[in-house]
Amino acid sequence: MKKIVVGADPFGFTVKEEVKKYLEGRGYEVLDVGTLDEEHPVDYYKVGSEVGKRISAGEYPQGIIFCGTGMGVNIVANKYKGVYCGLCESVLSARLCKIINNCNVLSIGGLFNGGYKAVQMVEAFLDAEFSIGFSEAAPEALQDGLKGVKEIEESIYGK
């Protein structure tokens, strides 16, 4: 079974719930790190950290995170080694963050995107493949770019 980790602060909660239903319908085993209900909010930095930790540790291959703008959870998740979180506001950017940058986490702002659009964004993200389907660059160029990013990451964090 495919696994994915999701999380949201209160401003992304409603959209996350719609996306979660979609993911379960696609056969994903979904770990929800919060906010689980309106009475028990989880702050954006805790959500971003929880998802970032689990991706970095290799527990989950992909994640979807939400907050009001998507920026807060994105910033925190990207603090973790091996996390490539793309903040997206369109279906095309969600698709391209995987194709061009091999993002393993998608960040969505709940104040800017409703459930229907967020589901379309998640679908585009999940169905995209790194370095496949971008006519503006050869796959080798995209792969070389990712190699360069990983070299920088290793110079900061070590292997």
N, C-alpha and C positions, 0 to 999 in steps of 0.2 A: 504494500500500500504506500502511496505517496504521502509524504509528511510535509507540513508547513506550520510555521509559528506566526501568530497574529497578535496584535495588541493595539490598544487605543486609549487615549486620555478621554475625559468626558466630551470634548468637542468632536471627537472622531468616533464615539461609541456607536451611534445610530448607523453610520455608514459601514463600520466594521461588522456589525451584526448582519447586514445584508450581504456583504462579501463573504462572511463566514458560511452562511447558508449556501451560497453559490459554490464555495470550495467543497463543502461536504457533499453537495450534489454531484460534483465532479469526481468524487471518490477519495478526497484527501482526508487524511487523519489530521485534524486541526488542533493545535495546542493554542489556547487563548490565554495570554498572560495578563489580561485585564485591559480595560475596565470591564467587569463581568456584569454589572448592573448599575443602575443610576444611584443607588444608595451607597455604593462602595467605589468611589472614583479612584483612579490610579493616575498619578502625575505623569506628564509626558516624558520626563527624564528617566523615570523608573521603567516605563514601557520601552523606550529606546534602548535602555541598558539591558533589560531582560532579553529582548530579541537579539541585540548585538552579541551578548554573551553566548547565547545558544547557537547562533550561526557560527561564531568564531570557534567554539568548541567542537563544531562538526555534528552537533546533535540534530540539527535541522539544515537541509540544503537551501531553503528559501524562507523568506518572511514577508509579511505585509504589515505596515504600521501606519497609524493614523493619529493625528492631533488636529488642532484647529487649522493651522496653515500647512502642516506636514513638515515644517522646518525644524521644530524642536526635536521631534523623535528622530529625524534624519541626522541632525548634528550629533546626537548622542550615539546612535547606532554606528555611525561611521568612525567612532573612536576606537572600535574594536578591530583587531587585526583580522584580515580576511573578509571583512564586511564591506560590500560595495553597494551602498544604499542610494538609490536614485529618487530624488524628489520630483514627482511628475504631476502635471495638471492637465494632461490630454492623453487620449488613447495612443496617439502617435509617439509621444515622448515616453510612455510606458513601454511600448514595443521597442523603441530604439535604445532605451537605457540597457536592455538586455543584449540586443544585437551589437551595439557599439562598445559598451563598457562592461559587459558581462555582469551586470548588477544581480545580486542575489537577494536583495531586499528592495521592495517598492514602498515608497512613502507617499501618502495621499492626504491632502488637507480636507478635513470634513466640512469646513466652512465654505469651501469652493466647489466641492464635488458631491453630488447626491449619490444615492445608492446605485441607481441605474448606470450612471457614467462610471462610477468606481468599479462596478462589476465588469464593464467593458474594458477598462484599463487593466484590471487584473487578468482578464482573459488574454489580452494582447501580450502582457508581460509573460504569462505562463507558456503561451504558445510560441513565443519567439525563441530563437536559438542564437547563441553568441556567434558573431561573424558571418551569419547566413542571412541574406536578403537585404543587404544595404548596398545599393548600386553606386554610391558615391565613393566607396573605398574597397580595395581588394581585401578579402578575408585575411591575408597575410599581414596587411598593414594594421588591421584591428588587433590581431593576435600579438604583433610586435608592440603595439601600444599598451596592451594589458601586461605584457612581460615587463615593460618599463615601469609601470605602476607597481607591480609586485617587487621589482628591484628596489624602488624607493621605500616601499613598505618594509622590506627586509633590512634596509639600512637604518630604519627608525626602530623597529621592534626586534630585529634578529630573526633567525629562521624559526 
